[in-house]
Amino acid sequence: MATAVITGANRGLGLEMAKQYAAAGWDVIGTAREPERAEELNAIDKVTVMQLDAAEDASIEQFAGQLGDRPVDLFINNAGIYGPSELDRDQWLDLFNINVVGPVKLATTLKDNVARSKDRKMVVISSQVGSIAENESGSMIYYRTSKAAVNQAWHSLAQQWQDDGLTLAMLHPGWVQTDMGGANADLTPQESVEGMRAVIDGLTHDQNGKFYDHGGREIPW
C-alpha cells in the first residue's frame, strides 16, 4: 500500500489532500501542530494524524523517529503561512523559517524514507507569485520572496539527488477558496487538489526539479 505524508493537513488544501488520497486507497500520514484539535483530519479513515511543527528541528527529528524506516512514496510539504503585510524583520525571518527552512529540513530528513519507496516523489506546495518572470504587479514581497526561495531550494535538491531516483517538483495550487485565498478565489479546494493529484500522478523523473500549476502548465522561473 502506497504511503503519503502530508504536512499541514488539518485544514485547507492539506485537509483536502488527506481526504482525496485516503479515498483513493493510500495510507495517509497527516501532520498538524496540535493533532488533538484536528477534528476533521482525525475523522478520516486511513489517515494517521501525527504531531509536527516544521519550524522546530526537534519536532522534525521526533516525527522522523516515529516514522522509523517506513517507506514514504509521496511527501507533500503543504504547510506554510502568508506572513506579514508590512516590513517587519522578525516576521519576515519567521516566514522564511516556516516556508523555506522547514520544507528543506523535512526533505533532507525524510529523504531515505522516500528513497525506500516505489514512487519516490517529493512535492512542495509553492505559488505562482514565486515566479520572477511572471511578476508584473509587485506587492506581496514577503510571501513572494519565500516562495521564490523554496523553489530554488527544491530545484537544488532535485539536482543534488538526481542520481538517487527521487523526483521533486513544485506545485502552484491556483487561487483557492481557503483561509489564505479567501471566499472569492477561483477554485474550490476539491478542484485544486484534483488537478494537483493528476500532475503528481503523471510526474516522471524527466520532470525532476520542475515547477507546475494545478493544470500541469510549467511555470517559468
C-alpha positions in Angstrom: 0.0 0.0 0.0 1.4 3.4 -1.0 2.0 5.9 1.8 1.7 9.7 1.6 3.0 12.1 4.2 1.1 15.5 4.0 2.2 18.4 6.3 -0.3 21.0 7.4 -3.1 18.5 6.9 -5.5 19.9 9.5 -7.2 22.4 7.2 -7.5 23.9 3.7 -5.6 22.2 0.9 -3.8 19.8 3.3 -7.1 18.5 4.6 -8.5 18.1 1.1 -5.3 16.2 0.1 -5.7 13.9 3.0 -9.3 13.2 2.1 -8.6 12.5 -1.6 -5.5 10.4 -1.1 -7.2 8.3 1.6 -10.3 7.9 -0.6 -8.0 6.7 -3.4 -6.7 3.9 -1.1 -3.4 5.5 0.1 -2.2 5.2 3.7 -2.0 8.8 4.7 0.1 10.4 7.4 -1.3 13.8 8.0 0.6 16.2 10.3 -0.7 19.0 12.5 1.0 21.2 15.2 -1.9 20.3 17.5 -3.3 16.8 16.5 -5.9 16.8 19.2 -7.6 19.8 17.7 -7.5 18.4 14.1 -11.0 17.0 14.4 -11.8 16.7 10.7 -8.5 15.1 9.9 -8.9 12.6 12.8 -12.3 11.6 11.4 -10.9 10.4 8.0 -10.4 6.7 7.6 -7.0 5.5 6.6 -5.4 8.7 8.0 -2.9 8.6 10.8 -2.5 12.0 12.5 0.9 12.9 13.8 2.3 15.9 15.6 4.8 18.1 13.6 5.9 21.7 13.8 8.1 22.2 10.8 9.5 25.4 12.3 11.2 23.4 15.0 14.1 21.0 14.3 13.4 18.9 17.5 9.8 18.3 16.3 11.0 17.3 12.8 13.5 14.8 14.4 10.8 13.4 16.7 8.5 12.9 13.7 11.2 11.2 11.7 11.9 8.9 14.6 8.3 7.9 14.8 8.3 7.1 11.1 11.4 4.9 11.5 12.4 3.1 8.3 8.9 3.2 6.8 8.9 3.9 3.1 7.1 7.1 2.0 6.0 7.0 -1.6 4.9 10.7 -1.6 6.0 13.5 0.6 3.9 16.7 0.2 5.1 19.8 2.0 1.9 21.7 2.2 2.4 23.6 5.5 3.1 27.3 5.0 2.0 30.8 6.0 1.3 34.1 4.2 3.4 36.2 6.5 3.5 40.0 7.3 1.7 42.7 5.4 4.3 45.3 6.0 8.1 45.3 6.7 8.9 43.6 9.9 12.3 41.9 10.1 11.4 39.3 12.7 8.1 38.3 11.0 9.9 38.1 7.6 12.5 35.8 9.1 9.8 33.7 10.7 8.1 33.4 7.3 11.3 32.1 5.8 11.8 29.7 8.6 8.3 28.1 8.0 8.1 28.4 4.2 11.7 27.6 3.2 13.9 26.2 6.0 11.2 23.9 7.3 10.5 22.2 4.0 14.2 21.8 3.2 14.9 20.3 6.6 11.9 17.9 6.2 13.0 16.9 2.7 16.6 16.1 3.8 15.4 14.3 7.0 12.8 12.1 5.1 15.0 11.5 2.0 15.9 7.9 3.0 12.2 7.1 3.7 11.2 8.4 0.2 14.2 6.6 -1.4 13.0 3.3 0.0 9.6 3.6 -1.6 8.3 2.7 -5.1 7.1 6.1 -6.2 9.9 8.2 -4.6 8.2 11.6 -5.1 8.6 14.9 -3.1 6.4 17.9 -3.8 6.3 21.3 -2.2 3.2 23.4 -2.5 4.6 26.7 -3.8 2.9 29.6 -5.6 2.9 31.3 -9.0 3.8 34.5 -7.2 7.3 33.0 -6.6 7.9 33.3 -10.3 10.1 36.3 -11.1 9.3 36.1 -14.8 5.5 36.4 -14.1 5.7 39.1 -11.5 4.1 42.1 -13.3 2.3 43.6 -10.3 4.7 43.7 -7.4 3.3 43.7 -3.9 3.3 40.6 -1.6 7.1 41.0 -1.4 7.5 38.9 1.8 5.4 36.0 0.6 6.8 36.2 -3.0 10.4 36.0 -1.7 9.7 33.0 0.4 8.1 31.1 -2.5 11.0 32.1 -4.8 13.4 30.8 -2.2 11.7 27.5 -1.6 11.5 27.0 -5.4 15.3 27.5 -5.7 15.9 25.2 -2.7 13.7 22.4 -4.0 15.2 22.7 -7.5 18.6 22.5 -6.0 17.7 19.4 -4.0 16.3 17.8 -7.2 19.7 18.3 -8.9 21.7 17.2 -5.9 19.7 14.0 -5.6 19.4 13.4 -9.4 21.2 10.0 -9.2 19.1 8.7 -6.2 16.0 8.2 -8.3 13.8 10.8 -6.5 11.5 13.1 -8.3 11.0 16.5 -6.8 8.5 19.1 -8.1 7.0 22.4 -7.1 3.2 23.0 -7.5 1.1 26.1 -7.7 -2.4 25.2 -6.4 -4.1 28.1 -8.1 -6.2 30.8 -6.3 -8.1 28.6 -3.9 -11.0 29.2 -1.5 -9.1 28.7 1.7 -8.4 30.9 4.7 -5.4 32.3 2.8 -7.1 32.6 -0.6 -10.5 33.9 0.6 -14.0 33.2 -0.4 -13.8 35.0 -3.8 -11.0 32.7 -5.1 -11.4 30.9 -8.4 -11.1 27.3 -7.3 -12.5 25.1 -4.5 -10.0 23.0 -2.6 -11.5 19.9 -4.2 -10.9 21.3 -7.7 -7.4 22.4 -6.9 -6.4 19.1 -5.3 -7.9 17.0 -8.1 -5.7 19.0 -10.5 -2.6 18.7 -8.4 -3.1 15.0 -7.9 -3.3 14.5 -11.6 0.0 16.3 -12.1 1.7 14.4 -9.3 0.4 11.0 -10.6 1.9 11.8 -14.0 5.3 13.0 -12.8 8.2 11.2 -14.3 11.9 11.5 -13.4 12.4 13.6 -16.6 10.3 16.3 -14.8 12.6 16.4 -11.8 13.0 19.9 -10.4 10.2 21.5 -12.5 7.6 24.0 -11.4 3.9 23.4 -12.5 0.5 24.8 -11.8 -2.5 22.6 -10.8 -3.4 22.2 -14.5 0.0 20.9 -15.5 1.4 24.1 -17.1 5.1 24.6 -16.5 5.7 27.9 -14.8 8.8 30.0 -15.8 11.3 30.9 -13.1 
